[in-house]
Amino acid sequence: MCSSRKILWSLLLLSVVEVGLGVASIVLGAVGISWVRGEHKPQQGDASPVWSGLCVRPGN
């Protein structure tokens, strides 16, 4: 059976991994946005979240 110390260290390790993956996701998203931004002219609706298209459809 696992001791409570091993469980705590496992939870700490998993928490650090999760935070690291979250930071990596944010960094990759920012890099992707800046990379795409240089390739095309910004259009209406580029900064809108995906779900907002359910209520308001951007013009062509």
PDB file of N, CA, C, O and CB in Angstrom:
ATOM      1  N   MET A   1       0.837  -1.180   0.000  1.00  0.00           N
ATOM      2  CA  MET A   1       0.000   0.000   0.000  1.00  0.00           C
ATOM      3  C   MET A   1       0.881   1.241   0.000  1.00  0.00           C
ATOM      4  O   MET A   1       1.960   1.235   0.593  1.00  0.00           O
ATOM      5  CB  MET A   1      -0.952  -0.001   1.211  1.00  0.00           C
ATOM      6  N   CYS A   2       0.444   2.281  -0.643  1.00  0.00           N
ATOM      7  CA  CYS A   2       1.202   3.530  -0.730  1.00  0.00           C
ATOM      8  C   CYS A   2       1.064   4.319   0.562  1.00  0.00           C
ATOM      9  O   CYS A   2      -0.005   4.386   1.168  1.00  0.00           O
ATOM     10  CB  CYS A   2       0.728   4.376  -1.929  1.00  0.00           C
ATOM     11  N   SER A   3       2.168   4.908   0.959  1.00  0.00           N
ATOM     12  CA  SER A   3       2.102   5.772   2.135  1.00  0.00           C
ATOM     13  C   SER A   3       1.563   7.138   1.722  1.00  0.00           C
ATOM     14  O   SER A   3       1.545   7.490   0.543  1.00  0.00           O
ATOM     15  CB  SER A   3       3.499   5.908   2.808  1.00  0.00           C
ATOM     16  N   SER A   4       1.131   7.886   2.712  1.00  0.00           N
ATOM     17  CA  SER A   4       0.576   9.203   2.405  1.00  0.00           C
ATOM     18  C   SER A   4       1.650  10.131   1.839  1.00  0.00           C
ATOM     19  O   SER A   4       1.333  11.050   1.084  1.00  0.00           O
ATOM     20  CB  SER A   4      -0.050   9.824   3.662  1.00  0.00           C
ATOM     21  N   ARG A   5       2.908   9.902   2.192  1.00  0.00           N
ATOM     22  CA  ARG A   5       4.001  10.719   1.662  1.00  0.00           C
ATOM     23  C   ARG A   5       4.156  10.481   0.163  1.00  0.00           C
ATOM     24  O   ARG A   5       4.363  11.429  -0.594  1.00  0.00           O
ATOM     25  CB  ARG A   5       5.326  10.405   2.396  1.00  0.00           C
ATOM     26  N   LYS A   6       4.060   9.235  -0.270  1.00  0.00           N
ATOM     27  CA  LYS A   6       4.163   8.929  -1.699  1.00  0.00           C
ATOM     28  C   LYS A   6       2.977   9.511  -2.475  1.00  0.00           C
ATOM     29  O   LYS A   6       3.135   9.997  -3.595  1.00  0.00           O
ATOM     30  CB  LYS A   6       4.241   7.406  -1.916  1.00  0.00           C
ATOM     31  N   ILE A   7       1.814   9.457  -1.878  1.00  0.00           N
ATOM     32  CA  ILE A   7       0.624  10.020  -2.533  1.00  0.00           C
ATOM     33  C   ILE A   7       0.777  11.528  -2.693  1.00  0.00           C
ATOM     34  O   ILE A   7       0.459  12.075  -3.750  1.00  0.00           O
ATOM     35  CB  ILE A   7      -0.657   9.694  -1.721  1.00  0.00           C
ATOM     36  N   LEU A   8       1.262  12.205  -1.650  1.00  0.00           N
ATOM     37  CA  LEU A   8       1.454  13.650  -1.726  1.00  0.00           C
ATOM     38  C   LEU A   8       2.487  14.018  -2.788  1.00  0.00           C
ATOM     39  O   LEU A   8       2.280  14.972  -3.537  1.00  0.00           O
ATOM     40  CB  LEU A   8       1.881  14.198  -0.366  1.00  0.00           C
ATOM     41  N   TRP A   9       3.595  13.280  -2.865  1.00  0.00           N
ATOM     42  CA  TRP A   9       4.607  13.561  -3.874  1.00  0.00           C
ATOM     43  C   TRP A   9       4.071  13.294  -5.277  1.00  0.00           C
ATOM     44  O   TRP A   9       4.400  14.018  -6.217  1.00  0.00           O
ATOM     45  CB  TRP A   9       5.860  12.722  -3.620  1.00  0.00           C
ATOM     46  N   SER A  10       3.257  12.272  -5.420  1.00  0.00           N
ATOM     47  CA  SER A  10       2.647  11.980  -6.720  1.00  0.00           C
ATOM     48  C   SER A  10       1.706  13.105  -7.143  1.00  0.00           C
ATOM     49  O   SER A  10       1.716  13.528  -8.299  1.00  0.00           O
ATOM     50  CB  SER A  10       1.884  10.643  -6.670  1.00  0.00           C
ATOM     51  N   LEU A  11       0.896  13.587  -6.205  1.00  0.00           N
ATOM     52  CA  LEU A  11      -0.006  14.699  -6.507  1.00  0.00           C
ATOM     53  C   LEU A  11       0.772  15.967  -6.839  1.00  0.00           C
ATOM     54  O   LEU A  11       0.381  16.713  -7.736  1.00  0.00           O
ATOM     55  CB  LEU A  11      -0.947  14.955  -5.328  1.00  0.00           C
ATOM     56  N   LEU A  12       1.856  16.216  -6.136  1.00  0.00           N
ATOM     57  CA  LEU A  12       2.689  17.384  -6.420  1.00  0.00           C
ATOM     58  C   LEU A  12       3.301  17.285  -7.814  1.00  0.00           C
ATOM     59  O   LEU A  12       3.309  18.263  -8.562  1.00  0.00           O
ATOM     60  CB  LEU A  12       3.797  17.525  -5.363  1.00  0.00           C
ATOM     61  N   LEU A  13       3.808  16.116  -8.160  1.00  0.00           N
ATOM     62  CA  LEU A  13       4.392  15.915  -9.483  1.00  0.00           C
ATOM     63  C   LEU A  13       3.353  16.094 -10.578  1.00  0.00           C
ATOM     64  O   LEU A  13       3.618  16.756 -11.581  1.00  0.00           O
ATOM     65  CB  LEU A  13       5.021  14.530  -9.581  1.00  0.00           C
ATOM     66  N   LEU A  14       2.179  15.514 -10.400  1.00  0.00           N
ATOM     67  CA  LEU A  14       1.119  15.672 -11.395  1.00  0.00           C
ATOM     68  C   LEU A  14       0.671  17.127 -11.522  1.00  0.00           C
ATOM     69  O   LEU A  14       0.356  17.586 -12.620  1.00  0.00           O
ATOM     70  CB  LEU A  14      -0.072  14.793 -11.035  1.00  0.00           C
ATOM     71  N   SER A  15       0.641  17.846 -10.415  1.00  0.00           N
ATOM     72  CA  SER A  15       0.262  19.265 -10.446  1.00  0.00           C
ATOM     73  C   SER A  15       1.285  20.083 -11.217  1.00  0.00           C
ATOM     74  O   SER A  15       0.920  20.951 -12.010  1.00  0.00           O
ATOM     75  CB  SER A  15       0.116  19.818  -9.020  1.00  0.00           C
ATOM     76  N   VAL A  16       2.562  19.811 -10.990  1.00  0.00           N
ATOM     77  CA  VAL A  16       3.620  20.528 -11.699  1.00  0.00           C
ATOM     78  C   VAL A  16       3.562  20.223 -13.191  1.00  0.00           C
ATOM     79  O   VAL A  16       3.740  21.121 -14.014  1.00  0.00           O
ATOM     80  CB  VAL A  16       5.002  20.157 -11.131  1.00  0.00           C
ATOM     81  N   VAL A  17       3.316  18.969 -13.545  1.00  0.00           N
ATOM     82  CA  VAL A  17       3.200  18.596 -14.957  1.00  0.00           C
ATOM     83  C   VAL A  17       2.008  19.303 -15.593  1.00  0.00           C
ATOM     84  O   VAL A  17       2.110  19.803 -16.713  1.00  0.00           O
ATOM     85  CB  VAL A  17       3.057  17.063 -15.109  1.00  0.00           C
ATOM     86  N   GLU A  18       0.886  19.350 -14.892  1.00  0.00           N
ATOM     87  CA  GLU A  18      -0.311  19.997 -15.432  1.00  0.00           C
ATOM     88  C   GLU A  18      -0.098  21.502 -15.633  1.00  0.00           C
ATOM     89  O   GLU A  18      -0.503  22.058 -16.654  1.00  0.00           O
ATOM     90  CB  GLU A  18      -1.503  19.759 -14.500  1.00  0.00           C
ATOM     91  N   VAL A  19       0.532  22.147 -14.667  1.00  0.00           N
ATOM     92  CA  VAL A  19       0.817  23.577 -14.807  1.00  0.00           C
ATOM     93  C   VAL A  19       1.794  23.801 -15.962  1.00  0.00           C
ATOM     94  O   VAL A  19       1.636  24.748 -16.733  1.00  0.00           O
ATOM     95  CB  VAL A  19       1.395  24.155 -13.484  1.00  0.00           C
ATOM     96  N   GLY A  20       2.789  22.944 -16.081  1.00  0.00           N
ATOM     97  CA  GLY A  20       3.744  23.059 -17.187  1.00  0.00           C
ATOM     98  C   GLY A  20       3.078  22.906 -18.538  1.00  0.00           C
ATOM     99  O   GLY A  20       3.384  23.653 -19.467  1.00  0.00           O
ATOM    100  N   LEU A  21       2.175  21.953 -18.660  1.00  0.00           N
ATOM    101  CA  LEU A  21       1.454  21.780 -19.923  1.00  0.00           C
ATOM    102  C   LEU A  21       0.543  22.971 -20.209  1.00  0.00           C
ATOM    103  O   LEU A  21       0.389  23.360 -21.367  1.00  0.00           O
ATOM    104  CB  LEU A  21       0.632  20.489 -19.892  1.00  0.00           C
ATOM    105  N   GLY A  22      -0.057  23.550 -19.186  1.00  0.00           N
ATOM    106  CA  GLY A  22      -0.893  24.729 -19.371  1.00  0.00           C
ATOM    107  C   GLY A  22      -0.083  25.921 -19.858  1.00  0.00           C
ATOM    108  O   GLY A  22      -0.514  26.641 -20.758  1.00  0.00           O
ATOM    109  N   VAL A  23       1.089  26.132 -19.266  1.00  0.00           N
ATOM    110  CA  VAL A  23       1.963  27.224 -19.700  1.00  0.00           C
ATOM    111  C   VAL A  23       2.436  26.988 -21.126  1.00  0.00           C
ATOM    112  O   VAL A  23       2.481  27.922 -21.927  1.00  0.00           O
ATOM    113  CB  VAL A  23       3.170  27.365 -18.753  1.00  0.00           C
ATOM    114  N   ALA A  24       2.789  25.752 -21.450  1.00  0.00           N
ATOM    115  CA  ALA A  24       3.218  25.433 -22.816  1.00  0.00           C
ATOM    116  C   ALA A  24       2.091  25.673 -23.809  1.00  0.00           C
ATOM    117  O   ALA A  24       2.340  26.145 -24.918  1.00  0.00           O
ATOM    118  CB  ALA A  24       3.696  23.977 -22.904  1.00  0.00           C
ATOM    119  N   SER A  25       0.876  25.360 -23.439  1.00  0.00           N
ATOM    120  CA  SER A  25      -0.265  25.596 -24.308  1.00  0.00           C
ATOM    121  C   SER A  25      -0.467  27.082 -24.569  1.00  0.00           C
ATOM    122  O   SER A  25      -0.733  27.482 -25.702  1.00  0.00           O
ATOM    123  CB  SER A  25      -1.522  24.998 -23.701  1.00  0.00           C
ATOM    124  N   ILE A  26      -0.344  27.898 -23.539  1.00  0.00           N
ATOM    125  CA  ILE A  26      -0.486  29.345 -23.699  1.00  0.00           C
ATOM    126  C   ILE A  26       0.619  29.904 -24.581  1.00  0.00           C
ATOM    127  O   ILE A  26       0.358  30.728 -25.458  1.00  0.00           O
ATOM    128  CB  ILE A  26      -0.472  30.041 -22.335  1.00  0.00           C
ATOM    129  N   VAL A  27       1.844  29.463 -24.356  1.00  0.00           N
ATOM    130  CA  VAL A  27       2.973  29.946 -25.154  1.00  0.00           C
ATOM    131  C   VAL A  27       2.810  29.546 -26.612  1.00  0.00           C
ATOM    132  O   VAL A  27       3.016  30.370 -27.503  1.00  0.00           O
ATOM    133  CB  VAL A  27       4.300  29.402 -24.602  1.00  0.00           C
ATOM    134  N   LEU A  28       2.443  28.295 -26.870  1.00  0.00           N
ATOM    135  CA  LEU A  28       2.252  27.849 -28.256  1.00  0.00           C
ATOM    136  C   LEU A  28       1.098  28.594 -28.922  1.00  0.00           C
ATOM    137  O   LEU A  28       1.165  28.899 -30.113  1.00  0.00           O
ATOM    138  CB  LEU A  28       1.992  26.334 -28.301  1.00  0.00           C
ATOM    139  N   GLY A  29       0.050  28.889 -28.172  1.00  0.00           N
ATOM    140  CA  GLY A  29      -1.052  29.663 -28.720  1.00  0.00           C
ATOM    141  C   GLY A  29      -0.625  31.068 -29.101  1.00  0.00           C
ATOM    142  O   GLY A  29      -1.004  31.570 -30.159  1.00  0.00           O
ATOM    143  N   ALA A  30       0.165  31.708 -28.241  1.00  0.00           N
ATOM    144  CA  ALA A  30       0.644  33.059 -28.536  1.00  0.00           C
ATOM    145  C   ALA A  30       1.570  33.057 -29.745  1.00  0.00           C
ATOM    146  O   ALA A  30       1.494  33.950 -30.590  1.00  0.00           O
ATOM    147  CB  ALA A  30       1.367  33.648 -27.319  1.00  0.00           C
ATOM    148  N   VAL A  31       2.437  32.067 -29.831  1.00  0.00           N
ATOM    149  CA  VAL A  31       3.335  31.961 -30.987  1.00  0.00           C
ATOM    150  C   VAL A  31       2.527  31.719 -32.258  1.00  0.00           C
ATOM    151  O   VAL A  31       2.814  32.314 -33.297  1.00  0.00           O
ATOM    152  CB  VAL A  31       4.366  30.824 -30.780  1.00  0.00           C
ATOM    153  N   GLY A  32       1.532  30.861 -32.184  1.00  0.00           N
ATOM    154  CA  GLY A  32       0.692  30.575 -33.349  1.00  0.00           C
ATOM    155  C   GLY A  32      -0.072  31.797 -33.815  1.00  0.00           C
ATOM    156  O   GLY A  32      -0.186  32.039 -35.017  1.00  0.00           O
ATOM    157  N   ILE A  33      -0.601  32.575 -32.868  1.00  0.00           N
ATOM    158  CA  ILE A  33      -1.340  33.786 -33.228  1.00  0.00           C
ATOM    159  C   ILE A  33      -0.419  34.796 -33.894  1.00  0.00           C
ATOM    160  O   ILE A  33      -0.776  35.390 -34.911  1.00  0.00           O
ATOM    161  CB  ILE A  33      -1.998  34.408 -31.988  1.00  0.00           C
ATOM    162  N   SER A  34       0.766  34.992 -33.323  1.00  0.00           N
ATOM    163  CA  SER A  34       1.683  35.970 -33.926  1.00  0.00           C
ATOM    164  C   SER A  34       2.175  35.497 -35.287  1.00  0.00           C
ATOM    165  O   SER A  34       2.429  36.320 -36.167  1.00  0.00           O
ATOM    166  CB  SER A  34       2.879  36.226 -32.999  1.00  0.00           C
ATOM    167  N   TRP A  35       2.313  34.208 -35.472  1.00  0.00           N
ATOM    168  CA  TRP A  35       2.773  33.664 -36.749  1.00  0.00           C
ATOM    169  C   TRP A  35       1.696  33.843 -37.823  1.00  0.00           C
ATOM    170  O   TRP A  35       1.993  34.263 -38.942  1.00  0.00           O
ATOM    171  CB  TRP A  35       3.142  32.169 -36.600  1.00  0.00           C
ATOM    172  N   VAL A  36       0.469  33.529 -37.484  1.00  0.00           N
ATOM    173  CA  VAL A  36      -0.629  33.658 -38.441  1.00  0.00           C
ATOM    174  C   VAL A  36      -0.937  35.131 -38.715  1.00  0.00           C
ATOM    175  O   VAL A  36      -1.284  35.493 -39.840  1.00  0.00           O
ATOM    176  CB  VAL A  36      -1.888  32.939 -37.917  1.00  0.00           C
ATOM    177  N   ARG A  37      -0.814  35.963 -37.715  1.00  0.00           N
ATOM    178  CA  ARG A  37      -1.119  37.383 -37.869  1.00  0.00           C
ATOM    179  C   ARG A  37      -0.241  38.022 -38.942  1.00  0.00           C
ATOM    180  O   ARG A  37      -0.686  38.926 -39.649  1.00  0.00           O
ATOM    181  CB  ARG A  37      -0.937  38.113 -36.536  1.00  0.00           C
ATOM    182  N   GLY A  38       0.993  37.563 -39.067  1.00  0.00           N
ATOM    183  CA  GLY A  38       1.895  38.111 -40.078  1.00  0.00           C
ATOM    184  C   GLY A  38       1.551  37.657 -41.479  1.00  0.00           C
ATOM    185  O   GLY A  38       1.999  38.273 -42.446  1.00  0.00           O
ATOM    186  N   GLU A  39       0.764  36.592 -41.624  1.00  0.00           N
ATOM    187  CA  GLU A  39       0.475  36.026 -42.938  1.00  0.00           C
ATOM    188  C   GLU A  39      -0.799  36.557 -43.578  1.00  0.00           C
ATOM    189  O   GLU A  39      -0.905  36.555 -44.804  1.00  0.00           O
ATOM    190  CB  GLU A  39       0.381  34.548 -42.829  1.00  0.00           C
ATOM    191  N   HIS A  40      -1.766  37.011 -42.793  1.00  0.00           N
ATOM    192  CA  HIS A  40      -2.997  37.519 -43.400  1.00  0.00           C
ATOM    193  C   HIS A  40      -3.497  38.751 -42.661  1.00  0.00           C
ATOM    194  O   HIS A  40      -3.199  38.959 -41.485  1.00  0.00           O
ATOM    195  CB  HIS A  40      -4.081  36.435 -43.409  1.00  0.00           C
ATOM    196  N   LYS A  41      -4.261  39.560 -43.378  1.00  0.00           N
ATOM    197  CA  LYS A  41      -4.814  40.784 -42.811  1.00  0.00           C
ATOM    198  C   LYS A  41      -5.909  40.412 -41.803  1.00  0.00           C
ATOM    199  O   LYS A  41      -6.753  39.562 -42.088  1.00  0.00           O
ATOM    200  CB  LYS A  41      -5.378  41.718 -43.934  1.00  0.00           C
ATOM    201  N   PRO A  42      -5.896  41.049 -40.629  1.00  0.00           N
ATOM    202  CA  PRO A  42      -6.936  40.734 -39.639  1.00  0.00           C
ATOM    203  C   PRO A  42      -8.337  41.044 -40.186  1.00  0.00           C
ATOM    204  O   PRO A  42      -8.540  42.040 -40.880  1.00  0.00           O
ATOM    205  CB  PRO A  42      -6.690  41.528 -38.335  1.00  0.00           C
ATOM    206  N   GLN A  43      -9.285  40.179 -39.863  1.00  0.00           N
ATOM    207  CA  GLN A  43     -10.658  40.339 -40.313  1.00  0.00           C
ATOM    208  C   GLN A  43     -11.590  40.376 -39.111  1.00  0.00           C
ATOM    209  O   GLN A  43     -11.225  39.983 -38.003  1.00  0.00           O
ATOM    210  CB  GLN A  43     -11.055  39.203 -41.275  1.00  0.00           C
ATOM    211  N   GLN A  44     -12.805  40.859 -39.360  1.00  0.00           N
ATOM    212  CA  GLN A  44     -13.796  40.894 -38.296  1.00  0.00           C
ATOM    213  C   GLN A  44     -14.069  39.462 -37.839  1.00  0.00           C
ATOM    214  O   GLN A  44     -14.279  38.573 -38.665  1.00  0.00           O
ATOM    215  CB  GLN A  44     -15.108  41.594 -38.772  1.00  0.00           C
ATOM    216  N   GLY A  45     -14.067  39.246 -36.565  1.00  0.00           N
ATOM    217  CA  GLY A  45     -14.349  37.927 -36.019  1.00  0.00           C
ATOM    218  C   GLY A  45     -13.108  37.111 -35.701  1.00  0.00           C
ATOM    219  O   GLY A  45     -13.227  36.026 -35.133  1.00  0.00           O
ATOM    220  N   ASP A  46     -11.897  37.606 -36.053  1.00  0.00           N
ATOM    221  CA  ASP A  46     -10.675  36.854 -35.751  1.00  0.00           C
ATOM    222  C   ASP A  46     -10.453  36.705 -34.246  1.00  0.00           C
ATOM    223  O   ASP A  46      -9.944  35.679 -33.796  1.00  0.00           O
ATOM    224  CB  ASP A  46      -9.468  37.541 -36.385  1.00  0.00           C
ATOM    225  N   ALA A  47     -10.826  37.710 -33.473  1.00  0.00           N
ATOM    226  CA  ALA A  47     -10.598  37.672 -32.037  1.00  0.00           C
ATOM    227  C   ALA A  47     -11.800  37.125 -31.273  1.00  0.00           C
ATOM    228  O   ALA A  47     -11.776  37.079 -30.043  1.00  0.00           O
ATOM    229  CB  ALA A  47     -10.259  39.054 -31.535  1.00  0.00           C
ATOM    230  N   SER A  48     -12.842  36.713 -31.975  1.00  0.00           N
ATOM    231  CA  SER A  48     -14.035  36.202 -31.317  1.00  0.00           C
ATOM    232  C   SER A  48     -13.867  34.736 -30.963  1.00  0.00           C
ATOM    233  O   SER A  48     -13.281  33.976 -31.735  1.00  0.00           O
ATOM    234  CB  SER A  48     -15.262  36.395 -32.203  1.00  0.00           C
ATOM    235  N   PRO A  49     -14.370  34.329 -29.811  1.00  0.00           N
ATOM    236  CA  PRO A  49     -14.324  32.913 -29.475  1.00  0.00           C
ATOM    237  C   PRO A  49     -15.230  32.098 -30.407  1.00  0.00           C
ATOM    238  O   PRO A  49     -16.150  32.638 -31.022  1.00  0.00           O
ATOM    239  CB  PRO A  49     -14.737  32.702 -28.011  1.00  0.00           C
ATOM    240  N   VAL A  50     -14.964  30.834 -30.499  1.00  0.00           N
ATOM    241  CA  VAL A  50     -15.699  29.964 -31.413  1.00  0.00           C
ATOM    242  C   VAL A  50     -17.189  29.962 -31.091  1.00  0.00           C
ATOM    243  O   VAL A  50     -18.013  29.999 -32.005  1.00  0.00           O
ATOM    244  CB  VAL A  50     -15.148  28.539 -31.352  1.00  0.00           C
ATOM    245  N   TRP A  51     -17.545  29.920 -29.820  1.00  0.00           N
ATOM    246  CA  TRP A  51     -18.957  29.808 -29.444  1.00  0.00           C
ATOM    247  C   TRP A  51     -19.748  31.056 -29.772  1.00  0.00           C
ATOM    248  O   TRP A  51     -20.975  30.993 -29.859  1.00  0.00           O
ATOM    249  CB  TRP A  51     -19.078  29.513 -27.974  1.00  0.00           C
ATOM    250  N   SER A  52     -19.072  32.216 -29.963  1.00  0.00           N
ATOM    251  CA  SER A  52     -19.826  33.439 -30.243  1.00  0.00           C
ATOM    252  C   SER A  52     -20.463  33.391 -31.629  1.00  0.00           C
ATOM    253  O   SER A  52     -21.370  34.172 -31.917  1.00  0.00           O
ATOM    254  CB  SER A  52     -18.915  34.664 -30.129  1.00  0.00           C
ATOM    255  N   GLY A  53     -20.008  32.496 -32.479  1.00  0.00           N
ATOM    256  CA  GLY A  53     -20.611  32.352 -33.805  1.00  0.00           C
ATOM    257  C   GLY A  53     -22.014  31.802 -33.732  1.00  0.00           C
ATOM    258  O   GLY A  53     -22.768  31.908 -34.700  1.00  0.00           O
ATOM    259  N   LEU A  54     -22.382  31.221 -32.618  1.00  0.00           N
ATOM    260  CA  LEU A  54     -23.737  30.722 -32.459  1.00  0.00           C
ATOM    261  C   LEU A  54     -24.742  31.860 -32.369  1.00  0.00           C
ATOM    262  O   LEU A  54     -25.884  31.726 -32.809  1.00  0.00           O
ATOM    263  CB  LEU A  54     -23.832  29.845 -31.227  1.00  0.00           C
ATOM    264  N   CYS A  55     -24.310  32.987 -31.794  1.00  0.00           N
ATOM    265  CA  CYS A  55     -25.220  34.103 -31.608  1.00  0.00           C
ATOM    266  C   CYS A  55     -25.057  35.171 -32.696  1.00  0.00           C
ATOM    267  O   CYS A  55     -26.049  35.715 -33.183  1.00  0.00           O
ATOM    268  CB  CYS A  55     -25.001  34.718 -30.242  1.00  0.00           C
ATOM    269  N   VAL A  56     -23.828  35.469 -33.073  1.00  0.00           N
ATOM    270  CA  VAL A  56     -23.571  36.527 -34.039  1.00  0.00           C
ATOM    271  C   VAL A  56     -22.679  35.979 -35.139  1.00  0.00           C
ATOM    272  O   VAL A  56     -21.581  35.492 -34.869  1.00  0.00           O
ATOM    273  CB  VAL A  56     -22.920  37.763 -33.360  1.00  0.00           C
ATOM    274  N   ARG A  57     -23.139  36.054 -36.353  1.00  0.00           N
ATOM    275  CA  ARG A  57     -22.364  35.563 -37.485  1.00  0.00           C
ATOM    276  C   ARG A  57     -21.659  36.748 -38.136  1.00  0.00           C
ATOM    277  O   ARG A  57     -22.326  37.680 -38.586  1.00  0.00           O
ATOM    278  CB  ARG A  57     -23.273  34.815 -38.514  1.00  0.00           C
ATOM    279  N   PRO A  58     -20.299  36.736 -38.198  1.00  0.00           N
ATOM    280  CA  PRO A  58     -19.591  37.857 -38.807  1.00  0.00           C
ATOM    281  C   PRO A  58     -19.894  37.953 -40.300  1.00  0.00           C
ATOM    282  O   PRO A  58     -20.136  36.941 -40.958  1.00  0.00           O
ATOM    283  CB  PRO A  58     -18.083  37.718 -38.583  1.00  0.00           C
ATOM    284  N   GLY A  59     -19.880  39.161 -40.822  1.00  0.00           N
ATOM    285  CA  GLY A  59     -20.145  39.390 -42.232  1.00  0.00           C
ATOM    286  C   GLY A  59     -19.020  38.900 -43.110  1.00  0.00           C
ATOM    287  O   GLY A  59     -17.905  38.667 -42.644  1.00  0.00           O
ATOM    288  N   ASN A  60     -19.320  38.746 -44.380  1.00  0.00           N
ATOM    289  CA  ASN A  60     -18.303  38.272 -45.316  1.00  0.00           C
ATOM    290  C   ASN A  60     -17.453  39.395 -45.731  1.00  0.00           C
ATOM    291  O   ASN A  60     -16.529  39.210 -46.522  1.00  0.00           O
ATOM    292  CB  ASN A  60     -18.912  37.613 -46.523  1.00  0.00           C
TER     293      ASN A  60
END
